[in-house]
Amino acid sequence: MSRRLAAALAAGLLAFVVGCGGGSFEDDPLLALSAEEALAQGKALMEEGKYRRAEEYLNHAFEVEPNSPSGREALLLAADALFEAGGDDSLLRAEAKYRDFQNRFPTSARGDYVLFQIAASLQRRMRSPDRDQEPTRKALAAYQEVIALYPTSEYAERARAEIDVLRHQLAESEFLVGRFYHRIGLHPAAVARFEGLLENYPGYPGTDRTLYLLGRSQLKMKRAAAAAETFDRLRSEFPESPYLEEIPDFEVPPPVAEEAGEEGSEPEPTEAPAEGDGSS
């Protein structure tokens, strides 16, 4: 096919598309811009903080030349524009565009940045600790992937810092669930949450209150020996904790010898009536 014929066909196709849409170059000057021109306009709008308008120009630049250097840059900048615009809808679309870039250009030198931004888009959609933490878990997994795939990248170090933030968020969520179970008397469920929190999130700033409520739930389950160990750990690891003053007095009964064919049981401990909820 000759170059002249190809140009004529392209012009005819563009005219057909514009005609079907009921618009024209006069109605929307954006349609007349080349990829390079639209990219330049989009960058200028980004610098002015006009992210939603910038996205329109960047999308056009990508659609005109999706596989050119300008098209690649425009697709990534369109994702950045949505990310900067913020809001759940824009962040969802930003994540989708980053993943589109990732799928189209898997060997791109910007791969570490793109994966980091996917994680950041998820993180910015996470809820408070008392809400569903699915975006938090997905963001954590994405940041961990950054470290695994790009261990020497500058984004790996930034991912490690964000992981600490996300792990604190997840630990706080686990604590709130455990405290809720404790308050309504579902002590086996509370113990499971608190023990899981202590195992999976070492360094959690609320570890002292977690140990305190774990011990209280263990007492309610007539597990005095386990509660004594928990409170001993609280005293040892947090000698300045305000929860030390709230530890109840109770006795740990001696082990009961097992009778033939029957397991012994631990008598119910005696404790002081006052009980804090670990919310302070």
C-alpha positions, 0 to 999 in steps of 0.5 A, a space after each residue: 500500500 502506498 504512503 499516499 493511500 495509507 494517509 488517505 485511508 487514515 484521514 477517511 477513518 478519522 472523519 468517519 469516527 468524528 462523524 459518527 460521534 456527532 463532533 468535529 475538530 471545530 467542536 473539540 480542538 483536542 481531536 486535531 492534536 497529534 500525540 506529541 501536542 496532546 502530551 505537551 498540553 497534558 503535562 502543562 495542565 499537570 503542572 498547573 494541578 488541573 489533573 482531570 483536564 490533563 487526563 483528557 489530553 493524555 488519554 488522547 495522546 495515548 489513543 492516537 499513538 499507543 505504542 510510540 514513546 509519546 503514547 507510553 508516556 501519556 498512558 503513565 501520566 494519565 494514571 498519575 493524573 488520576 492518582 493525584 486527583 484522588 477520590 475512590 473513583 479516580 484511585 480505582 481508575 488510576 490503579 487500572 491504568 497502572 495495571 494496563 501499562 504494566 500489562 502492555 509494557 512488562 519490560 519497561 524501565 518504569 516497572 518499579 514505579 508502576 508497581 509502587 503506584 499500584 500499591 499506593 493507589 490501594 493504600 489511599 483507598 484503605 479505611 479506618 481500622 474498624 472497617 474492612 481491611 481488604 484494600 490494606 491487605 492488597 496494598 501490603 501484598 503489592 508493596 511486598 512485591 515491589 521489594 521482591 522484584 526490585 530489591 535495589 530500587 529506591 521504591 523498595 526502600 519506600 515500600 518498606 516504610 509503607 509496609 510498617 504503616 500498613 502492618 500497624 493498621 492491620 494490627 489495630 484492626 485485629 485489636 478492635 475485633 478482639 476487644 469487641 469479642 471481649 466486651 460481648 463475652 466471646 472470650 475464646 474468639 477474643 483470645 484467638 484474635 489477641 494471640 494472633 495479633 501478638 504472633 503476627 505483629 511484633 512491635 505493635 504499639 498497643 501490645 501492652 493493652 493487648 496482653 492485658 485484655 488477653 489475660 482478662 479473657 483467659 481468666 473468664 475462660 477459667 485459664 488462670 495459669 495462662 492468664 498469670 503467664 500473660 500478666 507476667 509478660 505484661 509486667 516484664 515487657 512493659 513495666 511503665 504500662 498503665 494497665 499494670 494497675 488494672 491487673 486483678 488479684 487472683 490465685 493460680 490453683 495447683 494442678 489437679 491430679 487426673 483421675 483414672 479415665 478422666 481429665 482434671 479441670 482447673 478451678 475457677 480463679 478468684 479475681 477482683 471485680 473491676 475491669 478495664 477495657 483497654 481502650 484508653 
